[in-house]
Amino acid sequence: IQAGERSSLCYSVSNAKAVKIEPKTEEPVWPAYSRCVHASPRKTTKYTLTIDDGSGNTKTAIVEVKVQ
């Protein structure tokens, strides 16, 4: 994206009890089959999505938003 633009970060989870994205995004996140949130990073940033099934099992996914 260009500096000052917004990027959409979309995710889809099932059987999750908790979801978080780090660093935080403009909107809150929660377990959802289909959800998008926005981020406006000032510099290239890696976002990490972590899901927890409530039984101690976690999964992560990482996406990098490149800012030009």
Rosetta blueprint (number, residue, H / E / L):
1 I L
2 Q L
3 A L
4 G L
5 E L
6 R L
7 S E
8 S E
9 L E
10 C E
11 Y E
12 S L
13 V L
14 S L
15 N L
16 A L
17 K L
18 A E
19 V E
20 K E
21 I E
22 E E
23 P L
24 K L
25 T L
26 E L
27 E L
28 P L
29 V L
30 W L
31 P L
32 A L
33 Y L
34 S L
35 R E
36 C E
37 V E
38 H E
39 A E
40 S L
41 P L
42 R L
43 K L
44 T L
45 T E
46 K E
47 Y E
48 T E
49 L E
50 T E
51 I E
52 D E
53 D L
54 G L
55 S L
56 G L
57 N L
58 T E
59 K E
60 T E
61 A E
62 I E
63 V E
64 E E
65 V E
66 K L
67 V L
68 Q L
